């Protein structure tokens, strides 16, 4: 069991063993929950875009990166030509 002291600003330092066990680094956020007569810290990890891959259903099959780039290029060219005509 680890011990931490509350400062006059209401802050505590999470002991090194706890930070290591929860893989917390400087700048990480934690959720603090009250359960009965004690507090629980839960790490709030930042997620990258890749963590969300596959969470939404696909509306069409993935054509590949080259096809997506070509479609984007064509759409931008159409938009550019429309704006030029105005």
BELQUI-V944487 format. One record per residue. N is the residue number from 0. SS is DSSP state (~ for helix, > for strand, _ for the rest). NEAR is the number of other ideal C-beta (glycine too) atoms within 12 Angstrom. Layout:
# BELQUI-V944487
n->N ss->SS near->NEAR
n->N ss->SS near->NEAR
This chain:
# BELQUI-V944487
n->0 ss->_ near->6
n->1 ss->_ near->16
n->2 ss->_ near->11
n->3 ss->_ near->17
n->4 ss->_ near->13
n->5 ss->_ near->11
n->6 ss->_ near->9
n->7 ss->_ near->7
n->8 ss->_ near->8
n->9 ss->_ near->8
n->10 ss->_ near->11
n->11 ss->_ near->19
n->12 ss->_ near->16
n->13 ss->_ near->25
n->14 ss->_ near->17
n->15 ss->~ near->12
n->16 ss->~ near->13
n->17 ss->~ near->20
n->18 ss->~ near->20
n->19 ss->~ near->12
n->20 ss->~ near->13
n->21 ss->_ near->22
n->22 ss->_ near->12
n->23 ss->_ near->22
n->24 ss->_ near->14
n->25 ss->_ near->8
n->26 ss->_ near->9
n->27 ss->_ near->17
n->28 ss->> near->15
n->29 ss->> near->21
n->30 ss->> near->14
n->31 ss->> near->17
n->32 ss->> near->12
n->33 ss->> near->10
n->34 ss->> near->10
n->35 ss->_ near->7
n->36 ss->_ near->6
n->37 ss->> near->9
n->38 ss->> near->16
n->39 ss->> near->15
n->40 ss->> near->24
n->41 ss->> near->15
n->42 ss->> near->19
n->43 ss->> near->15
n->44 ss->_ near->16
n->45 ss->_ near->11
n->46 ss->_ near->10
n->47 ss->_ near->8
n->48 ss->~ near->9
n->49 ss->~ near->8
n->50 ss->~ near->10
n->51 ss->~ near->9
n->52 ss->_ near->11
n->53 ss->_ near->10
n->54 ss->_ near->10
n->55 ss->_ near->7
n->56 ss->_ near->7
n->57 ss->_ near->10
n->58 ss->_ near->6
n->59 ss->_ near->9
n->60 ss->_ near->9
n->61 ss->_ near->13
n->62 ss->_ near->13
n->63 ss->_ near->10
n->64 ss->~ near->10
n->65 ss->~ near->11
n->66 ss->~ near->14
n->67 ss->~ near->15
n->68 ss->~ near->13
n->69 ss->~ near->14
n->70 ss->~ near->17
n->71 ss->~ near->15
n->72 ss->~ near->14
n->73 ss->~ near->14
n->74 ss->~ near->14
n->75 ss->~ near->14
n->76 ss->~ near->14
n->77 ss->~ near->14
n->78 ss->~ near->14
n->79 ss->~ near->13
n->80 ss->~ near->12
n->81 ss->~ near->11
n->82 ss->~ near->10
n->83 ss->~ near->9
n->84 ss->~ near->8
n->85 ss->_ near->7
